[in-house]
Amino acid sequence: MKAIVVTDQAAGTSGMTLVDQAEPAAAGNDVLVQVHASGFTPGELTWPSNWTDRLGRDRTPSIPGHEVAGVVSALGYGTRGLSVGQRVFGLTDWTRDGTLAEYVAVEARNLAPLPGDVDFAVGASLPISGLTAWQGLFVHGRFEVGQSVLVHGAAGGVGSMVTQLARQAGAHVIGTGRAADRQAALDFGAQEFLDLDHDALEDIGGVDLVFDVIGGDIQKRSAGLVRPGGMLVTIAGPPEAQPVDGLAVDFVVEADRAQLSEVVQRVRDGRLRTNIGTVVALDDAVAAFNPTGRIKGKTIIRVRPESTESRG
C-alpha cells in the first residue's frame, strides 16, 4: 500500500515521505479500514505518541494521521459491532500507525458508522474537531443553558465546532481570532467577536466558560475572565493560571462512538457545518502540508478517488 511516513521529529512535515509498504494486519478487536479520506493535524508531530508505542519504545518510521473515513475490509479476532463492507469514521489510536495510508488497523470501539449520505471527506474532518468540541463543552466544561462562552480561535477547526455547538445549546458566544477571521466566526454563530491583535481581551468582562486552543499569555489572561463557579477548558497544555473562583481543566480528546454519532447526525440535519479548507490526493499531500501561506480550514487527504466511493 501507499503510505506517508515520517522518521525525524525535528524535520516536521518537511520530513514526510510517500512510500510503498506492507498493509497492516487487524489484531484482536481491530478492524482493517480501507481509507477513503484522512484528516491530519500538523501539531501531532510534536506529540510523543507519534514517535513511541504504549511502552515508550521507538516506533519510527511512523505513519501520522488519526482521523479516518473509509470502509471496513477485514475484522480481527473477536471483533464485534462492525461488519466487512461497512462505511465507518473515527479517531484512531494515538500510539499506532495512522491514517495517511491506503489501509489502517484500528480498534473497532474507536469507530462509528458513517451514514451513506455523508461524504468520506466530511467524515474525516469530524473526529478531532467534533469530539474535542463536544467533550470540552459538555463533559469537561459542564456547560449549562444560558451560559456565556468565550471561544478562542472561533474560526478554526476546533473553534468553529465549539462555536456552533455552544450557540445551538443556548450559549451566548464570544469568538476570538485575527481580524480576517471575524466574518467566519460570526457565520459559525458567534454573537460577538474580539480581534486578539488589536482589541483588549479584558474588555469582554466575565464569562462562564472559556474554551482555549491557544495557551500561553492568552490562556493566563483568560483565567481572569472566568466568573465565580465557571470553567476554563484548554487543549493547549496544563493551565498556567487558575480562575480565582472557578476551575481550569486541560484534556486530551478520546474516541467515543456515541459522541461521533451525535456529531455526524448534526451534520446530516444541517445543524453543524464542517470547516474544510483544502482536499488533496495522497500523492500530493506532502506538498500540501508545507504551504507557502496561511491555511484556512482543515486539510483533508482523499486517499481513494471520489468516483470509487460506495454509498451503501
Backbone hydrogen bonds, N-H to C=O, Kabsch-Sander energy under -0.5 kcal/mol:
donor,donor_aa,acceptor,acceptor_aa,energy
3,A,19,V,-2.4
4,I,100,L,-2.8
5,V,3,A,-0.6
5,V,17,T,-2.8
6,V,62,S,-2.2
7,T,15,G,-0.6
9,Q,7,T,-0.5
11,A,8,D,-0.7
12,G,8,D,-0.7
12,G,9,Q,-1.0
14,S,11,A,-1.1
15,G,12,G,-1.7
16,M,13,T,-1.5
17,T,5,V,-2.3
19,V,3,A,-3.2
19,V,17,T,-0.6
21,Q,1,M,-2.6
27,A,25,A,-0.7
29,N,77,Y,-1.8
30,D,27,A,-2.2
31,V,106,V,-2.6
32,L,74,A,-2.7
33,V,31,V,-0.6
33,V,104,V,-3.0
34,Q,32,L,-0.5
34,Q,71,V,-3.2
35,V,33,V,-0.8
35,V,102,E,-1.8
36,H,69,A,-2.3
37,A,69,A,-2.3
38,S,301,I,-2.5
39,G,67,E,-1.7
40,F,299,T,-1.0
44,E,41,T,-2.5
45,L,42,P,-1.7
46,T,43,G,-1.9
47,W,44,E,-1.8
50,N,47,W,-1.8
51,W,48,P,-2.0
52,T,48,P,-1.4
53,D,57,R,-2.2
56,G,53,D,-2.0
59,R,51,W,-2.4
62,S,6,V,-2.1
66,H,39,G,-0.6
67,E,39,G,-1.1
68,V,66,H,-0.5
68,V,90,G,-2.2
69,A,37,A,-2.0
70,G,88,V,-2.4
71,V,34,Q,-2.0
72,V,86,Q,-2.5
73,S,32,L,-3.5
74,A,32,L,-1.2
76,G,30,D,-2.8
79,T,76,G,-1.9
85,G,72,V,-3.2
86,Q,83,S,-1.9
88,V,70,G,-2.7
89,F,112,A,-2.2
90,G,68,V,-2.1
91,L,110,N,-1.4
92,T,66,H,-2.6
92,T,90,G,-0.5
96,R,93,D,-0.8
98,G,63,I,-3.1
99,T,65,G,-1.0
100,L,64,P,-1.9
101,A,99,T,-2.1
102,E,2,K,-1.9
104,V,33,V,-1.8
106,V,31,V,-2.6
106,V,104,V,-0.5
108,A,29,N,-2.5
110,N,107,E,-2.0
111,L,108,A,-1.8
112,A,89,F,-2.7
114,L,87,R,-2.2
118,V,115,P,-1.8
119,D,117,D,-0.5
123,G,119,D,-2.5
124,A,120,F,-2.4
125,S,121,A,-0.8
125,S,122,V,-0.8
126,L,122,V,-0.5
126,L,123,G,-1.0
130,G,126,L,-2.9
131,L,126,L,-0.7
131,L,127,P,-1.9
132,T,128,I,-2.3
133,A,129,S,-2.2
134,W,130,G,-2.4
135,Q,131,L,-2.9
136,G,132,T,-2.4
137,L,133,A,-2.2
138,F,134,W,-2.6
139,V,134,W,-0.7
139,V,135,Q,-0.9
140,H,135,Q,-3.2
141,G,135,Q,-0.6
141,G,136,G,-0.9
143,F,137,L,-2.2
146,G,170,G,-1.7
147,Q,144,E,-1.8
149,V,172,H,-2.8
150,L,209,L,-2.9
151,V,149,V,-0.6
151,V,174,I,-3.0
152,H,150,L,-0.6
152,H,211,F,-2.4
154,A,151,V,-0.6
154,A,176,T,-1.9
156,G,153,G,-2.0
160,S,156,G,-2.4
161,M,157,G,-0.7
162,V,158,V,-2.4
163,T,159,G,-2.7
164,Q,160,S,-2.0
165,L,161,M,-2.7
166,A,162,V,-2.8
167,R,163,T,-2.2
168,Q,164,Q,-2.4
169,A,165,L,-1.5
170,G,167,R,-1.3
171,A,166,A,-2.2
172,H,147,Q,-2.1
173,V,171,A,-0.7
174,I,149,V,-2.8
175,G,173,V,-0.5
175,G,192,E,-2.7
176,T,151,V,-2.0
177,G,194,L,-1.4
181,D,178,R,-1.9
182,R,179,A,-1.4
185,A,181,D,-2.6
186,L,182,R,-2.3
187,D,183,Q,-2.6
188,F,184,A,-1.8
189,G,186,L,-1.1
190,A,185,A,-2.2
191,Q,173,V,-2.4
192,E,173,V,-1.3
194,L,175,G,-2.4
196,L,177,G,-2.5
196,L,194,L,-0.8
198,H,195,D,-1.1
199,D,195,D,-3.4
201,L,199,D,-0.6
203,D,200,A,-1.5
204,I,201,L,-1.8
205,G,202,E,-1.0
207,V,225,L,-2.3
208,D,148,S,-1.0
209,L,148,S,-1.8
210,V,231,M,-2.3
211,F,150,L,-3.1
212,D,210,V,-0.6
212,D,233,V,-3.4
218,I,215,G,-0.8
219,Q,215,G,-1.2
220,K,216,G,-2.1
221,R,217,D,-2.7
222,S,218,I,-2.1
223,A,219,Q,-1.4
224,G,220,K,-0.7
224,G,221,R,-0.7
225,L,222,S,-1.9
226,V,222,S,-0.5
226,V,223,A,-0.9
227,R,207,V,-2.9
229,G,245,D,-4.3
230,G,227,R,-2.6
231,M,208,D,-2.3
232,L,247,L,-2.4
233,V,210,V,-3.2
234,T,249,V,-2.7
235,I,212,D,-1.9
246,G,243,P,-0.9
247,L,230,G,-2.1
249,V,232,L,-3.0
251,F,234,T,-1.5
260,L,256,D,-2.4
261,S,257,R,-2.1
262,E,258,A,-1.9
263,V,259,Q,-2.5
264,V,260,L,-2.6
265,Q,261,S,-1.8
266,R,262,E,-1.5
267,V,263,V,-1.4
268,R,264,V,-2.2
269,D,265,Q,-2.1
270,G,267,V,-1.0
271,R,266,R,-1.7
272,L,266,R,-1.9
277,G,298,K,-2.4
278,T,298,K,-1.3
280,V,300,I,-2.6
282,L,302,R,-0.9
284,D,281,A,-1.2
285,A,282,L,-1.1
288,A,284,D,-1.6
289,F,285,A,-1.9
290,N,287,A,-1.3
297,G,295,I,-0.5
298,K,275,N,-3.3
300,I,278,T,-3.1
300,I,298,K,-0.5
301,I,38,S,-3.2
302,R,280,V,-3.0
302,R,300,I,-0.6
303,V,36,H,-0.9
303,V,301,I,-1.1
304,R,36,H,-1.5
308,T,305,P,-2.0
309,E,306,E,-1.7
